[in-house]
Amino acid sequence: MDTFTFDFVTPEAIFFSGQAAMVEASGTLGDFGVLPGHMNFITTLRPGVVTIHTANEHISRIFVASGIAEVNNTSCTILAESVIDLTALTRTEAEARVAAAKTAFDNSFDQDALYIATRELEIAEAVLLALQ
């Protein structure tokens, strides 16, 4: 099976670095998949799941809040703001995150707090949707 170099990096650490057979992600202009030999492009990412398919058919599903993906014919690099390993998160935890974000949204009285609360609610709802 053909592969390409895939690096998945957060400000805290390198989350994944190795060979991948395919990577799927949620770009701001739509979902996309990367295979070996893909055309070059750069895109921003919206809250959603990055799915990593390795050559040995192992699949990882990682949630990203936002980031940037750079793709060329031999590699793909994702620089993510933050990640959540969906296998380590329960539905109850995700629902609690949504409830907390809704409370923060309801209690936001200035423009800055409202912006942050809106963003957190969007991310929390996307995480919950990703678990379904």
C-alpha positions, 0 to 999 in steps of 0.5 A, a space after each residue: 500500500 502506498 503511503 506518504 509522510 504525515 505530521 500532526 503537530 500541536 503547540 504542546 507536542 507532536 501528536 503523530 509523525 509517520 507514514 499514512 495511507 490516507 488522511 481525512 479532515 474538515 477544511 473550512 471550505 469542505 471536507 477533504 481526503 489526502 492520498 499519496 501523490 495528492 496535489 499541493 494545497 494549504 487550507 485552514 481547518 474547522 472544528 471536526 475530526 481528522 481520521 488517520 489511516 495507516 498502512 497496516 489499516 489502523 484508524 485513529 480519529 482525533 478531534 481538532 478545534 482549528 488548525 492549518 493543513 499543508 499538503 503536497 505530493 509526498 507529505 501532509 502536515 497538520 498544525 492544530 490549535 488543540 486536539 482531543 483523542 475521541 477514544 479517551 472521551 465519553 459521551 457524558 463528558 462531551 455533554 457536560 462540556 456542551 452544558 458548561 459552554 451554554 452556561 458561559 454563553 448565557 452569562 456573557 455580557 461583553 463582546 469579548 466574553 460572548 465571542 469566546 463563549 460562542 467559540 467554545 460552544 461551537 467546539 463543544 457541540 462539534 465534539 459531541 457530534 463527532 462522538 455519534 
